[in-house]
Amino acid sequence: MANGKVYLVGAGPGDPGLLTVEAARLLQSADVVFHDDLVSSQILEMIPERVHVESVGKRCGRARLAQHQIHSLMINAAKEGWKVVRLKSGDPLIFGRAGEEIEALRYAGIEYEIVPGITAAFGAAARAGIPLTDRRLASKLVFLSNHQCDGKDPFDWKGALAPDATALIYMPGSDYDGLAARLIEEGLDADTPCLIVSRATTAEQQVHAARLSTLAEAPVYPAPVVLMVGAVAERYAREHDTRFAGRTIEWTLNLNEASLQTSGD
């Protein structure tokens, strides 16, 4: 039997309306879907009942399967001649272990294709109404992860951060005090505005406005979470009159409108 093919597909930040046409088509035509835990239930509900669907993700550091086992699942399914979708939250090429999976597929001689998705930071910025670049404020975008492999020292951010940059920090963790201290140590002002965005683009989206000096006081929200740091976040404060005084914005979304509720923490 001829080998099948593996598609590394971006599920986007959560809203099914933000899936690409190609991603939606592949979910309908797949034989098997291996998905991350952070893929929204609304997207999983789009998959036909005949498709074998299996979660291979992890939450809070607890993995159902080791990474090499995920590789084996994809490779073995493709060798059976199946069309395999490896469904990843956001975009598969941004902090999604795509590099390891591509390497395993190449080594096994399995054909693969990458279908990009809208990454969480873009979805969060769009719903918050924040331009990530602005010729008056920010001319750089920096994508960072605050999570590394076990036993590995934190990545060196030296030189990556600047007052004219917007930093998008994935998996910021719960130690906001330590993260803020690290960002200030790398040269950012303690008054730099930032936003914590949880479950971007979904009905459960929450946005908390702070400054690096007050970030430690922020609540811990459910994953996925993106932390935006930089001057462009100030626009959010002006439009919603939060003044970054430790406030949370909650969206209630439906197909026709979006309403805002603001609450002090």
VOBA-1610 file (N, C-alpha, C; in pm, whole numbers, padded with zeros to 5 digits, always signed):
BEGIN
Met+00085-00119+00000Met+00000+00000+00000Met+00088+00124+00000Ala+00053+00222-00082Ala+00129+00346-00088Ala+00112+00423+00042Asn+00219+00493+00080Asn+00212+00575+00200Asn+00107+00684+00185Gly+00048+00718+00296Gly-00040+00834+00299Gly+00042+00961+00314Lys-00021+01062+00369Lys+00043+01192+00380Lys+00003+01257+00511Val+00095+01332+00570Val+00069+01402+00695Val+00060+01552+00668Tyr-00044+01614+00722Tyr-00064+01759+00710Tyr-00049+01821+00849Leu+00049+01909+00862Leu+00064+01985+00987Leu-00021+02110+00971Val-00134+02113+01041Val-00238+02214+01016Val-00253+02307+01135Gly-00257+02436+01107Gly-00283+02535+01211Gly-00433+02551+01233Ala-00477+02534+01358Ala-00618+02547+01391Ala-00656+02691+01423Gly-00557+02781+01425Gly-00587+02919+01462Gly-00604+02933+01611Pro-00641+03053+01657Pro-00646+03079+01801Pro-00768+03024+01873Gly-00870+02979+01802Gly-00985+02922+01871Gly-01118+02941+01801Asp-01140+03056+01741Asp-01264+03084+01670Asp-01267+03004+01540Pro-01367+02916+01520Pro-01371+02837+01397Pro-01377+02922+01271Gly-01431+03045+01283Gly-01438+03132+01167Gly-01303+03178+01118Leu-01199+03158+01199Leu-01064+03200+01160Leu-00981+03085+01104Leu-01041+02967+01088Leu-00973+02859+01017Leu-00952+02898+00870Thr-00842+02855+00811Thr-00828+02874+00667Thr-00922+02779+00593Val-00953+02813+00470Val-01037+02726+00387Val-00972+02590+00372Glu-00840+02587+00354Glu-00769+02460+00337Glu-00773+02377+00464Ala-00758+02440+00580Ala-00765+02366+00706Ala-00902+02303+00723Ala-01008+02379+00695Ala-01144+02326+00707Ala-01166+02209+00611Arg-01112+02220+00489Arg-01128+02113+00389Arg-01059+01986+00436Leu-00940+01999+00492Leu-00865+01883+00536Leu-00933+01815+00655Leu-00994+01891+00744Leu-01065+01831+00856Leu-01182+01746+00807Gln-01242+01786+00696Gln-01354+01711+00640Gln-01310+01585+00567Ser-01190+01586+00512Ser-01147+01475+00427Ser-01044+01383+00492Ala-01002+01414+00616Ala-00899+01335+00682Ala-00949+01196+00719Asp-00855+01104+00733Asp-00884+00972+00789Asp-00862+00971+00940Val-00762+01049+00984Val-00729+01054+01127Val-00681+01195+01161Val-00716+01241+01280Val-00672+01371+01329Val-00609+01353+01466Phe-00484+01393+01479Phe-00415+01397+01608Phe-00405+01545+01647His-00470+01582+01758His-00479+01725+01789His-00419+01759+01925Asp-00377+01883+01938Asp-00331+01937+02067Asp-00451+01965+02157Asp-00426+01971+02288Asp-00534+01998+02383Asp-00591+02139+02369Leu-00511+02232+02319Leu-00556+02371+02313Leu-00642+02401+02190Val-00662+02304+02103Val-00755+02323+01990Val-00896+02331+02048Ser-00972+02432+02007Ser-01103+02456+02068Ser-01202+02344+02035Ser-01297+02323+02127Ser-01398+02219+02107Ser-01486+02250+01987Gln-01507+02379+01957Gln-01590+02416+01841Gln-01526+02369+01711Ile-01394+02374+01704Ile-01325+02327+01584Ile-01329+02174+01577Leu-01310+02109+01688Leu-01316+01962+01689Leu-01454+01912+01650Glu-01557+01987+01683Glu-01693+01947+01647Glu-01717+01951+01495Met-01630+02018+01421Met-01643+02024+01275Met-01598+01895+01207Ile-01527+01810+01280Ile-01470+01689+01219Ile-01578+01582+01207Pro-01596+01521+01092Pro-01699+01417+01075Pro-01677+01299+01170Glu-01787+01232+01205Glu-01781+01121+01300Glu-01699+01004+01248Arg-01689+00989+01116Arg-01616+00875+01060Arg-01465+00888+01082Val-01416+01009+01113Val-01273+01033+01128Val-01228+00990+01268His-01117+00921+01273His-01058+00887+01403His-00990+01011+01459Val-01033+01055+01577Val-00980+01177+01640Val-00916+01138+01773Glu-00794+01185+01793Glu-00722+01151+01915Glu-00644+01272+01966Ser-00657+01300+02095Ser-00580+01408+02156Ser-00441+01357+02191Val-00340+01431+02150Val-00201+01394+02181Val-00130+01509+02251Gly-00209+01601+02305Gly-00152+01721+02366Gly-00120+01702+02512Lys-00086+01812+02575Lys-00057+01812+02717Lys-00110+01940+02778Arg-00144+01935+02904Arg-00189+02052+02978Arg-00112+02059+03108Cys-00068+02181+03140Cys+00003+02205+03267Cys+00122+02111+03283Gly+00190+02083+03170Gly+00310+02000+03174Gly+00284+01851+03179Arg+00159+01809+03182Arg+00127+01666+03188Arg+00096+01616+03047Ala+00186+01538+02991Ala+00171+01490+02854Ala+00103+01354+02852Arg+00005+01339+02761Arg-00054+01207+02740Arg+00047+01114+02674Leu+00121+01170+02581Leu+00219+01091+02506Leu+00350+01169+02500Ala+00460+01096+02499Ala+00589+01160+02475Ala+00596+01203+02329Gln+00683+01299+02299Gln+00691+01351+02162Gln+00726+01241+02062His+00814+01149+02099His+00851+01043+02004His+00733+00950+01977Gln+00641+00937+02073Gln+00522+00855+02050Gln+00427+00923+01951Ile+00420+01056+01956Ile+00340+01130+01858Ile+00397+01109+01718His+00528+01113+01709His+00593+01087+01580His+00553+00949+01527Ser+00556+00851+01615Ser+00523+00714+01573Ser+00379+00703+01526Leu+00287+00770+01596Leu+00147+00767+01556Leu+00129+00821+01415Met+00189+00936+01388Met+00176+00997+01255Met+00237+00908+01148Ile+00356+00858+01174Ile+00428+00778+01075Ile+00354+00649+01046Asn+00310+00580+01152Asn+00241+00452+01132Asn+00109+00471+01058Ala+00035+00578+01091Ala-00092+00604+01023Ala-00068+00633+00875Ala+00036+00712+00846Ala+00067+00743+00706Ala+00109+00617+00631Lys+00182+00529+00696Lys+00225+00404+00631Lys+00108+00312+00601Glu-00004+00332+00670Glu-00126+00256+00640Glu-00200+00315+00519Gly-00146+00425+00465Gly-00208+00488+00350Gly-00312+00593+00386Trp-00316+00636+00511Trp-00418+00730+00556Trp-00376+00875+00535Lys-00478+00959+00523Lys-00455+01105+00522Lys-00459+01150+00668Val-00346+01198+00717Val-00329+01231+00859Val-00322+01382+00878Val-00406+01434+00967Val-00399+01575+01004Val-00343+01585+01145Arg-00232+01652+01157Arg-00173+01685+01289Arg-00218+01828+01318Leu-00321+01842+01400Leu-00388+01970+01421Leu-00329+02041+01541Lys-00276+02161+01515Lys-00207+02236+01619Lys-00274+02371+01642Ser-00281+02410+01768Ser-00337+02540+01802Ser-00253+02651+01740Gly-00320+02757+01692Gly-00247+02869+01633Gly-00186+02832+01500Asp-00058+02864+01485Asp+00018+02830+01365Asp+00118+02721+01398Pro+00128+02617+01318Pro+00216+02504+01354Pro+00364+02540+01359Leu+00403+02649+01294Leu+00545+02683+01287Leu+00590+02776+01400Ile+00499+02816+01487Ile+00535+02906+01597Ile+00515+02834+01729Phe+00626+02796+01792Phe+00627+02729+01922Phe+00536+02606+01925Gly+00536+02530+01816Gly+00448+02414+01809Gly+00518+02281+01789Arg+00648+02274+01809Arg+00727+02151+01792Arg+00721+02098+01649Ala+00687+02185+01556Ala+00681+02140+01417Ala+00818+02096+01367Gly+00923+02160+01413Gly+01057+02124+01369Gly+01090+01979+01399Glu+01055+01934+01519Glu+01082+01796+01557Glu+00998+01698+01475Glu+00873+01735+01451Glu+00783+01645+01379Glu+00821+01637+01231Ile+00858+01750+01173Ile+00904+01750+01033Ile+01028+01662+01018Glu+01120+01675+01112Glu+01243+01596+01107Glu+01212+01447+01113Ala+01118+01408+01200Ala+01082+01267+01213Ala+01015+01216+01085Leu+00928+01297+01025Leu+00860+01256+00902Leu+00960+01242+00787Arg+01052+01335+00777Arg+01153+01328+00671Arg+01237+01201+00686Tyr+01278+01173+00809Tyr+01363+01057+00835Tyr+01291+00928+00798Ala+01158+00927+00820Ala+01079+00807+00790Ala+01034+00801+00645Gly+01065+00905+00567Gly+01028+00906+00427Gly+00880+00930+00403Ile+00816+01002+00495Ile+00673+01030+00485Ile+00651+01167+00423Glu+00564+01174+00324Glu+00531+01303+00262Glu+00451+01387+00360Tyr+00479+01516+00363Tyr+00407+01605+00454Tyr+00384+01740+00387Glu+00289+01813+00445Glu+00259+01948+00397Glu+00221+02033+00518Ile+00258+02158+00515Ile+00228+02250+00625Ile+00117+02345+00582Val+00013+02355+00663Val-00098+02447+00637Val-00098+02550+00749Pro-00056+02672+00722Pro-00043+02772+00829Pro-00177+02813+00887Gly-00172+02865+01008Gly-00291+02916+01073Gly-00265+03053+01134Ile-00370+03116+01182Ile-00354+03245+01250Ile-00300+03218+01389Thr-00184+03273+01419Thr-00124+03247+01549Thr-00196+03327+01658Ala-00184+03280+01782Ala-00261+03336+01894Ala-00236+03486+01910Ala-00114+03529+01893Ala-00084+03671+01912Ala-00158+03759+01812Phe-00168+03715+01687Phe-00239+03793+01586Phe-00388+03797+01616Gly-00444+03683+01657Gly-00585+03680+01693Gly-00614+03769+01813Ala-00528+03762+01914Ala-00547+03843+02035Ala-00539+03991+02003Ala-00440+04029+01922Ala-00424+04170+01887Ala-00542+04222+01806Ala-00591+04139+01714Ala-00704+04180+01631Ala-00829+04205+01715Arg-00859+04114+01808Arg-00979+04130+01890Arg-00964+04244+01991Ala-00842+04272+02033Ala-00820+04383+02126Ala-00808+04516+02052Gly-00801+04511+01919Gly-00790+04634+01840Gly-00655+04700+01850Ile-00550+04620+01858Ile-00414+04673+01874Ile-00332+04645+01750Pro-00277+04747+01684Pro-00181+04722+01576Pro-00047+04684+01638Leu+00005+04571+01601Leu+00129+04525+01663Leu+00249+04607+01619Thr+00240+04670+01504Thr+00341+04768+01463Thr+00270+04900+01439Asp+00343+05006+01461Asp+00292+05142+01440Asp+00414+05228+01414Arg+00418+05296+01300Arg+00540+05368+01263Arg+00577+05475+01364Arg+00482+05514+01449Arg+00512+05614+01553Arg+00563+05552+01682Leu+00539+05421+01700Leu+00567+05359+01830Leu+00652+05232+01822Ala+00621+05145+01726Ala+00687+05014+01724Ala+00719+04973+01582Ser+00846+04951+01556Ser+00890+04910+01423Ser+00942+04766+01421Lys+00930+04695+01535Lys+00980+04558+01543Lys+00876+04471+01611Leu+00872+04344+01570Leu+00794+04241+01637Leu+00891+04133+01685Val+00876+04094+01812Val+00962+03991+01868Val+00874+03881+01926Phe+00889+03758+01876Phe+00816+03644+01928Phe+00906+03569+02025Leu+00860+03553+02148Leu+00940+03489+02252Leu+00857+03380+02320Ser+00925+03282+02375Ser+00859+03180+02457Ser+00923+03182+02595Asn+00840+03177+02698Asn+00892+03171+02834Asn+00895+03027+02885His+00890+02931+02791His+00890+02790+02828His+00998+02719+02749Gln+01082+02644+02819Gln+01187+02568+02754Gln+01178+02421+02792Cys+01256+02339+02723Cys+01263+02197+02757Cys+01316+02181+02900Asp+01278+02073+02965Asp+01325+02046+03101Asp+01477+02041+03103Gly+01533+02109+03203Gly+01678+02107+03221Gly+01753+02206+03135Lys+01682+02281+03052Lys+01749+02377+02964Lys+01743+02516+03026Asp+01854+02590+03020Asp+01857+02725+03072Asp+01765+02814+02989Pro+01708+02920+03051Pro+01623+03013+02975Pro+01698+03073+02856Phe+01626+03092+02746Phe+01687+03152+02629Phe+01735+03294+02660Asp+01843+03332+02595Asp+01898+03466+02613Asp+01817+03564+02531Trp+01752+03658+02598Trp+01673+03760+02530Trp+01753+03889+02508Lys+01878+03886+02544Lys+01958+04008+02536Lys+01962+04061+02393Gly+01932+04188+02377Gly+01932+04250+02246Gly+01803+04234+02169Ala+01713+04146+02216Ala+01587+04123+02144Ala+01482+04228+02178Leu+01494+04289+02294Leu+01391+04382+02343Leu+01439+04525+02331Ala+01347+04614+02297Ala+01379+04755+02282Ala+01250+04836+02299Pro+01261+04966+02331Pro+01141+05048+02348Pro+01055+05057+02222Asp+01115+05039+02104Asp+01037+05048+01980Asp+00997+04911+01928Ala+00993+04811+02016Ala+00953+04676+01977Ala+00825+04636+02050Thr+00746+04552+01985Thr+00635+04485+02052Thr+00677+04341+02076Ala+00681+04300+02203Ala+00718+04164+02238Ala+00593+04081+02260Leu+00586+03966+02195Leu+00475+03874+02207Leu+00528+03748+02276Ile+00491+03730+02400Ile+00549+03623+02481Ile+00446+03512+02498Tyr+00477+03398+02438Tyr+00391+03280+02447Tyr+00425+03202+02573Met+00325+03132+02626Met+00343+03049+02745Met+00417+03126+02856Pro+00362+03241+02897Pro+00433+03323+02997Pro+00441+03258+03133Gly+00358+03157+03160Gly+00362+03092+03291Gly+00289+03174+03396Ser+00302+03134+03520Ser+00232+03201+03630Ser+00322+03290+03714Asp+00453+03283+03692Asp+00546+03365+03769Asp+00562+03501+03702Tyr+00456+03583+03709Tyr+00461+03714+03645Tyr+00565+03805+03710Asp+00586+03789+03840Asp+00686+03871+03909Asp+00824+03846+03850Gly+00860+03717+03836Gly+00991+03684+03780Gly+01004+03724+03635Leu+00895+03710+03558Leu+00898+03748+03416Leu+00916+03898+03401Ala+00842+03975+03481Ala+00856+04121+03475Ala+00997+04164+03512Ala+01052+04103+03615Ala+01189+04136+03657Ala+01289+04107+03546Arg+01266+03995+03475Arg+01357+03960+03366Arg+01347+04060+03251Leu+01225+04102+03217Leu+01208+04199+03109Leu+01269+04334+03144Ile+01254+04374+03269Ile+01314+04501+03314Ile+01465+04489+03313Glu+01516+04375+03356Glu+01660+04352+03355Glu+01717+04357+03213Glu+01635+04317+03115Glu+01680+04320+02976Glu+01669+04458+02913Gly+01623+04557+02991Gly+01628+04695+02943Gly+01496+04767+02926Leu+01382+04698+02949Leu+01254+04765+02936Leu+01222+04846+03062Asp+01154+04958+03042Asp+01115+05042+03154Asp+01004+04975+03235Ala+01006+04994+03364Ala+00905+04934+03450Ala+00765+04987+03420Asp+00758+05101+03353Asp+00628+05161+03319Asp+00574+05110+03186Thr+00645+05018+03120Thr+00602+04967+02990Thr+00465+04898+03001Pro+00368+04939+02919Pro+00236+04875+02924Pro+00239+04734+02867Cys+00150+04649+02917Cys+00141+04513+02866Cys-00001+04461+02885Leu-00033+04359+02807Leu-00165+04296+02813Leu-00149+04146+02824Ile-00225+04087+02915Ile-00237+03942+02920Ile-00366+03905+02848Val-00357+03820+02747Val-00475+03779+02671Val-00490+03628+02684Ser-00603+03586+02738Ser-00633+03444+02758Ser-00743+03400+02662Arg-00724+03283+02601Arg-00824+03222+02511Arg-00869+03319+02403Ala-00772+03375+02334Ala-00799+03478+02233Ala-00898+03431+02129Thr-00989+03519+02092Thr-01091+03505+01986Thr-01207+03415+02024Thr-01206+03356+02144Thr-01318+03270+02184Thr-01414+03350+02272Ala-01528+03290+02301Ala-01625+03355+02388Ala-01572+03371+02530Glu-01467+03294+02566Glu-01409+03303+02700Glu-01289+03396+02706Gln-01264+03473+02599Gln-01147+03559+02597Gln-01150+03658+02712Gln-01035+03676+02776Gln-01017+03777+02879Gln-00888+03853+02853Val-00891+03982+02881Val-00773+04066+02861Val-00748+04144+02989His-00627+04135+03040His-00590+04209+03161His-00481+04309+03126Ala-00507+04436+03158Ala-00412+04543+03130Ala-00326+04570+03253Ala-00196+04586+03232Ala-00104+04612+03343Ala+00016+04688+03290Arg+00108+04716+03378Arg+00242+04761+03340Arg+00340+04662+03401Leu+00463+04664+03352Leu+00558+04568+03405Leu+00570+04580+03557Ser+00557+04702+03608Ser+00570+04723+03752Ser+00455+04662+03831Thr+00340+04637+03765Thr+00224+04580+03835Thr+00187+04442+03782Leu+00269+04386+03695Leu+00235+04259+03632Leu+00222+04147+03736Ala+00301+04154+03842Ala+00298+04049+03945Ala+00161+04039+04012Glu+00083+04146+04007Glu-00049+04146+04072Glu-00158+04089+03982Ala-00125+04055+03859Ala-00225+04007+03764Ala-00274+03868+03800Pro-00401+03839+03771Pro-00451+03703+03794Pro-00392+03605+03693Val-00396+03478+03727Val-00350+03373+03636Val-00471+03319+03560Tyr-00467+03329+03427Tyr-00580+03291+03343Tyr-00556+03156+03278Pro-00663+03093+03226Pro-00648+02964+03158Pro-00571+02977+03027Ala-00496+02873+02994Ala-00424+02868+02866Ala-00524+02848+02752Pro-00485+02890+02631Pro-00359+02954+02596Pro-00357+03102+02634Val-00239+03147+02673Val-00220+03286+02715Val-00105+03346+02636Val-00124+03469+02592Val-00017+03546+02528Val-00001+03677+02605Leu+00123+03713+02631Leu+00153+03841+02694Leu+00209+03936+02590Met+00142+04050+02569Met+00191+04153+02477Met+00256+04263+02559Val+00377+04300+02521Val+00452+04402+02594Val+00499+04507+02494Gly+00468+04634+02522Gly+00516+04740+02435Gly+00423+04859+02429Ala+00472+04966+02368Ala+00400+05092+02367Ala+00266+05084+02296Val+00251+04995+02197Val+00125+04988+02124Val+00009+04948+02215Ala+00040+04881+02326Ala-00066+04840+02419Ala-00131+04959+02487Glu-00064+05074+02487Glu-00121+05194+02549Glu-00251+05235+02480Arg-00260+05207+02350Arg-00382+05243+02276Arg-00503+05171+02335Tyr-00481+05049+02377Tyr-00589+04972+02439Tyr-00640+05042+02565Ala-00546+05094+02645Ala-00584+05164+02768Ala-00666+05288+02737Arg-00626+05362+02634Arg-00699+05485+02599Arg-00840+05452+02551Glu-00853+05351+02466Glu-00984+05321+02408Glu-01081+05264+02511His-01027+05189+02610His-01114+05127+02709His-01104+05196+02845Asp-01026+05305+02851Asp-01016+05388+02972Asp-00975+05304+03093Thr-00884+05209+03074Thr-00843+05126+03187Thr-00729+05191+03265Arg-00648+05271+03198Arg-00530+05334+03259Arg-00436+05231+03321Phe-00449+05108+03279Phe-00363+05000+03325Phe-00359+04993+03478Ala-00474+05010+03536Ala-00482+05009+03682Ala-00523+04872+03735Gly-00488+04769+03666Gly-00522+04634+03709Gly-00667+04602+03683Arg-00704+04601+03555Arg-00843+04574+03520Arg-00850+04464+03416Thr-00959+04393+03420Thr-00980+04282+03328Thr-01097+04314+03236Ile-01078+04288+03106Ile-01183+04308+03008Ile-01232+04172+02963Glu-01363+04151+02968Glu-01421+04024+02924Glu-01513+04050+02805Trp-01495+03971+02699Trp-01580+03982+02581Trp-01690+03878+02588Thr-01811+03921+02556Thr-01920+03827+02532Thr-01948+03832+02383Leu-01921+03722+02313Leu-01925+03722+02168Leu-02047+03647+02115Asn-02107+03700+02010Asn-02201+03621+01932Asn-02179+03655+01786Leu-02260+03603+01699Leu-02235+03620+01556Leu-02254+03764+01510Asn-02330+03843+01584Asn-02368+03975+01536Asn-02302+04090+01608Glu-02259+04069+01732Glu-02204+04181+01805Glu-02109+04133+01912Ala-02032+04226+01965Ala-01944+04197+02078Ala-01966+04303+02185Ser-01995+04262+02306Ser-02016+04356+02413Ser-01902+04344+02513Leu-01872+04455+02580Leu-01759+04459+02672Leu-01807+04476+02815Gln-01741+04404+02905Gln-01763+04422+03047Gln-01628+04449+03111Thr-01618+04553+03194Thr-01492+04587+03257Thr-01507+04569+03407Ser-01410+04504+03469Ser-01418+04483+03613Ser-01283+04507+03676Gly-01283+04567+03792Gly-01158+04585+03866Gly-01121+04456+03936Asp-00992+04427+03941Asp-00947+04304+04009Asp-00921+04332+04155
//
